[in-house]
Amino acid sequence: MIPIMNPKQQLESVQDEVMKDFKDVLASGQYILGENVDELEASIARRLGVRHAIGVGSGTDALILTLHAYGIGVGDEVITTPFSFFATAAAISRVGAIPVFADVDEKTFNIDPQEIHKHITSKTKAIIPVHLFGQPAKMDAINQIAETFNLIVIEDACQAFGATFKEQAVGNLGDAACFSFFPTKNLGAIGDGGMITTSDDDVAHHIRKLRVHGSQKKYYHEEIGYNSRLDEVQAAILRTSLKYIDRWNRKRQVLASRYYWELKDVPTIQPPQQLEYVTHVYHLYCLKSLAREQIIEHLAKHNIHTGIYYPRCIHLQHAYKDLGYDLGDFPIAELLSEQLFAIPLYPHLSFEDQDVVISALKNFEVSN
């Protein structure tokens, strides 16, 4: 089976370094918030051009702690996309705020800035754009809206480490940004992990307290915080992987380009479109098709793994039935949930295996 992603193979390519990292951490006796976390935070802050990077327990925690640190809570509204992983909206709910959805752009799958305008009220406090599948949202337009209405912008960059928007790094495009190091991400660990980036000194200071139960001094707690700390093993592995992330992302881009030029004229599918002024890092490569289910079945017969991202929009999830959304409220997002599917793309996918995928897609015929 040609897998849709292969984090095991990615880490195996740097296995000797990773094993040394693990042994060094084991020998150090410091397993939580130690030297590796400090150095990873400093490296990522330098790379992105921000003053602060704060390691936390997961990408979801990164969103929750950031919202909390900005004082967003009960009764506040936060505008985001209905077409993302559930955690984007769940983090808003977890701090007591209300997720308000705005439809997406059919070409990029990201939140449409023009739709954001329609949902701003006196209760709106923030916007969370998601850089879905590795392509940055239209941040200049989003930031202009935020400036006009005095709103906080928090990037959900969990799928987009290494991407850029008009030559500026994702993670340095809003007031703060949140990354995930889940194993399948472009920059992945061997467990959960996350990072928050910001140049706001006060917010960074607050987040550092929140991640250790609201404490600056051990056993003295200024507020109710969280237990959300990046561990040393994950940080050490991420430090090693950070040295290779640009190489890995370039390979993703080469593979994505091969897919595009080989598949752009295939009548049953539509490849994703990349904006001219962004660097897309292709966390996932998703095709659009009216014959999705038939194609998935066809590819499975050729031992090709696929995935559906995402089969149900967030506003239609049972957990959000009380918000009162209905089918048809966000037609573009709902259309994507019915038509998009991902095909194999990862740094160590061989051209030979990719050609198998391409050939299978070209040979597919819609059955009546």
C-alpha positions in Angstrom: 0.0 0.0 0.0 1.4 3.4 -0.9 0.5 5.4 2.2 -1.0 8.9 2.2 1.8 10.0 4.6 4.8 8.4 6.2 6.3 10.1 9.3 8.1 6.9 10.2 10.2 7.0 7.0 10.9 10.7 7.5 12.4 10.1 11.0 14.2 7.0 9.8 16.1 9.2 7.4 17.7 11.0 10.4 17.6 8.0 12.7 21.2 8.1 13.9 20.8 11.7 15.1 17.4 11.0 16.7 18.8 8.1 18.6 21.6 10.2 19.9 19.1 12.9 20.9 17.1 10.3 22.8 20.2 9.0 24.6 21.4 12.5 25.5 18.0 13.4 27.0 17.9 10.1 28.9 21.3 10.7 30.3 20.5 14.3 31.3 17.8 13.5 33.8 15.9 16.6 32.7 12.8 15.5 30.8 10.4 18.5 30.9 11.1 22.1 29.9 14.9 21.7 29.8 17.7 22.8 27.5 16.3 21.3 24.4 13.0 23.1 24.8 14.9 26.4 25.4 17.1 25.9 22.3 14.2 24.8 20.1 12.2 27.9 21.2 15.1 30.2 20.4 15.8 28.6 17.0 12.2 28.9 15.9 11.9 32.5 17.1 15.0 33.4 15.1 13.8 31.5 12.1 10.3 33.2 12.1 11.6 36.7 13.1 9.5 36.9 16.3 10.6 37.7 19.8 9.1 34.7 21.5 8.4 31.0 20.8 6.8 29.0 23.6 6.7 25.2 23.6 3.4 23.7 24.8 1.8 20.2 25.0 0.0 20.2 21.6 -1.3 22.4 18.8 -4.7 22.4 20.5 -3.2 23.6 23.7 -1.4 26.3 21.7 -4.7 27.7 20.5 -6.3 27.5 24.0 -3.5 29.2 25.8 -3.2 31.9 23.3 -6.9 32.8 23.4 -6.7 32.7 27.2 -3.6 35.0 27.3 -5.4 37.6 25.1 -8.3 37.6 27.6 -10.8 36.0 25.3 -13.5 34.2 27.2 -17.2 33.9 28.0 -19.5 35.8 25.7 -16.7 36.8 23.3 -17.0 35.8 19.6 -14.1 34.5 17.5 -14.4 34.2 13.7 -12.9 31.2 12.1 -13.4 28.7 9.3 -15.9 25.9 9.3 -13.5 23.8 7.1 -10.7 22.7 9.3 -9.8 20.1 11.9 -12.3 20.3 14.9 -9.6 21.6 17.3 -9.6 25.1 15.8 -13.2 25.7 16.9 -13.0 23.5 20.0 -10.2 25.7 21.4 -12.5 28.7 21.2 -15.2 26.9 23.0 -12.8 25.6 25.6 -12.1 29.2 26.9 -15.8 29.9 27.0 -16.0 32.0 23.8 -18.3 31.3 20.8 -16.9 30.2 17.4 -18.5 32.1 14.6 -17.9 30.7 11.1 -17.2 32.4 7.8 -17.2 30.5 4.5 -14.1 29.7 2.6 -12.5 30.4 -0.8 -13.2 27.6 -3.2 -9.7 27.8 -4.8 -7.5 27.9 -1.7 -9.9 26.2 0.8 -9.0 29.0 3.3 -11.3 31.4 5.0 -12.5 34.1 2.6 -11.8 37.6 4.0 -14.9 39.0 2.3 -17.0 36.5 4.3 -15.4 37.6 7.6 -16.9 41.1 7.2 -20.4 39.6 7.3 -20.0 38.1 10.7 -18.3 40.9 12.8 -20.4 42.1 15.7 -19.8 44.1 18.8 -18.9 40.8 20.5 -16.2 39.9 18.0 -12.7 39.8 19.6 -10.5 37.8 17.3 -10.1 36.1 14.0 -8.4 32.7 13.7 -7.4 32.0 10.0 -6.2 28.5 9.3 -3.4 27.9 6.8 -5.1 24.8 5.6 -3.1 21.9 4.1 0.0 24.2 4.1 -1.1 27.2 2.1 -1.3 30.5 3.9 -4.6 32.4 4.2 -4.9 35.9 2.6 -3.3 37.5 5.6 -3.0 41.1 4.3 -6.7 41.3 3.8 -7.4 39.6 7.1 -5.0 41.9 9.0 -6.6 44.9 7.4 -10.0 43.8 8.7 -8.6 43.2 12.1 -7.0 46.7 12.2 -10.3 48.3 11.1 -12.3 46.6 13.9 -9.5 46.3 16.5 -9.4 42.5 16.5 -6.7 40.0 17.5 -5.4 37.8 14.7 -4.2 34.3 15.8 -2.8 32.1 13.0 -3.7 28.5 13.1 -0.4 27.4 11.5 -0.6 23.8 12.7 -0.3 22.5 9.1 2.0 25.1 7.7 5.5 25.2 9.3 7.8 26.6 6.7 5.2 28.3 4.5 5.4 32.0 3.6 3.1 34.8 2.6 4.6 37.5 0.4 8.1 36.4 1.6 7.1 36.6 5.3 7.1 33.5 7.4 3.9 31.9 8.6 4.0 32.3 12.4 4.8 36.0 12.0 1.8 37.2 10.2 -0.6 38.1 13.0 -0.6 38.9 16.7 0.3 35.3 17.5 0.5 31.9 15.8 0.0 28.3 16.9 1.9 25.2 15.5 1.4 21.5 16.0 4.2 19.0 16.1 1.8 15.9 15.8 3.8 13.1 14.1 2.1 13.5 10.7 2.8 17.2 10.5 5.6 18.5 8.2 7.7 19.2 11.3 6.6 16.3 13.5 7.7 14.7 16.8 7.0 11.2 18.0 4.2 12.3 20.2 2.1 15.5 20.9 3.7 18.9 21.0 3.0 22.5 20.0 4.5 26.0 19.8 3.1 29.5 20.2 4.9 32.4 18.5 4.4 36.1 19.1 6.3 39.4 19.5 3.9 40.6 22.2 6.0 40.5 25.4 3.1 40.6 27.8 1.2 37.8 26.0 4.4 35.6 25.9 4.9 36.2 29.6 1.3 35.2 30.3 1.5 32.1 28.2 4.7 30.9 30.0 2.8 31.2 33.3 -0.3 29.5 31.9 1.6 26.4 30.7 2.8 25.6 34.2 -0.5 26.0 36.2 -0.4 29.8 36.3 2.9 29.8 38.2 6.1 31.8 37.8 7.6 30.5 41.1 7.2 26.9 42.0 4.2 26.2 44.2 3.0 29.8 44.0 0.1 30.2 41.6 -1.2 33.6 40.4 -4.1 32.2 38.4 -5.7 28.9 37.3 -3.5 27.7 34.4 -2.8 24.5 32.5 -0.4 21.6 32.5 0.9 22.0 28.9 4.6 21.6 28.6 6.7 20.4 25.7 8.9 17.5 26.9 12.6 17.2 26.2 12.5 14.1 24.0 10.1 15.8 21.6 12.1 19.0 21.6 15.4 17.2 20.9 13.9 15.4 18.0 12.3 18.6 16.7 15.7 20.4 16.9 17.2 17.7 14.7 14.2 17.7 12.3 14.3 21.5 12.1 17.7 21.2 10.3 16.0 19.3 7.5 12.6 20.8 7.3 13.4 23.1 4.3 14.8 20.1 2.4 11.7 18.1 3.2 9.3 20.9 2.3 11.1 21.4 -1.0 10.6 17.7 -1.8 6.9 18.1 -1.0 6.8 21.1 -3.5 8.5 19.1 -6.2 6.0 16.2 -5.8 3.1 18.7 -5.7 4.3 20.3 -9.0 4.6 16.8 -10.7 1.1 16.0 -9.6 -0.2 19.3 -10.9 1.3 19.1 -14.3 0.4 15.5 -14.8 -3.2 15.8 -13.5 -4.4 19.3 -14.5 -6.1 18.1 -17.7 -7.6 14.9 -16.2 -11.4 15.6 -16.5 -12.5 13.7 -13.4 -10.4 15.6 -10.9 -9.2 19.2 -10.1 -5.8 19.7 -8.5 -5.4 22.4 -5.8 -4.4 25.9 -6.8 -1.5 27.8 -5.2 -1.6 31.6 -4.8 1.3 33.3 -6.7 2.6 35.1 -3.7 2.8 32.3 -1.2 5.1 29.4 -0.4 2.8 26.3 0.0 4.3 23.5 2.0 1.7 20.8 1.0 1.0 19.2 4.3 -1.7 17.4 2.3 -2.3 17.3 -1.4 -6.1 17.3 -1.9 -7.9 16.8 -5.2 -11.5 17.8 -5.9 -13.9 15.5 -7.7 -17.6 14.8 -8.2 -16.7 11.1 -8.3 -14.7 11.0 -5.0 -16.0 7.8 -3.6 -15.5 5.9 -6.9 -12.0 7.3 -7.3 -11.1 6.3 -3.7 -12.4 2.8 -4.3 -10.4 2.7 -7.6 -7.2 3.8 -5.9 -7.6 1.3 -3.1 -7.7 -1.5 -5.7 -4.3 -0.2 -6.9 -3.0 -0.3 -3.3 -3.0 3.5 -2.9 -4.1 5.0 0.4 -6.3 8.1 0.4 -8.0 10.3 3.1 -10.9 12.6 3.3 -10.2 16.0 4.9 -12.8 16.8 6.2 -15.9 14.7 5.7 -18.1 17.0 7.9 -17.8 20.7 8.4 -17.4 22.0 11.9 -20.7 23.9 12.0 -22.5 20.6 11.2 -20.8 18.6 14.0 -23.1 17.3 16.7 -21.0 19.0 19.3 -22.1 22.4 17.8 -25.8 21.6 17.2 -26.7 24.2 19.9 -25.2 27.0 17.8 -28.1 26.6 15.4 -26.3 26.2 12.1 -27.9 24.3 9.2 -26.9 22.6 6.1 -26.5 25.2 3.4 -25.2 28.0 5.7 -21.6 27.7 4.3 -22.1 26.2 0.8 -18.5 26.3 -0.4 -17.1 24.6 2.8 -19.9 22.0 2.5 -19.1 21.4 -1.1 -15.4 20.8 -0.3 -16.4 18.4 2.4 -18.2 16.4 -0.3 -15.6 16.5 -3.0 -12.1 16.8 -1.6 -9.8 13.8 -0.9 -6.0 13.6 -0.3 -3.6 11.4 -2.2 -0.1 10.3 -1.1 2.5 13.1 -0.7 5.4 13.1 1.8 9.1 13.9 1.4 10.3 10.3 0.9 7.6 9.4 -1.6 9.6 8.1 -4.6 8.8 9.3 -8.1 8.2 5.6 -9.1 5.4 5.4 -6.4 4.1 8.8 -7.4 3.9 7.7 -11.0 1.7 4.7 -9.9 -0.7 7.1 -8.3 -0.7 9.4 -11.3 -1.3 6.5 -13.7 -4.2 5.2 -11.6 -5.9 8.6 -11.6 -5.4 9.0 -15.3 -6.9 5.5 -16.0 -10.0 6.0 -13.8 -13.3 6.1 -15.7 -16.6 7.1 -14.1 -19.0 4.2 -14.0 -22.7 4.8 -14.7 
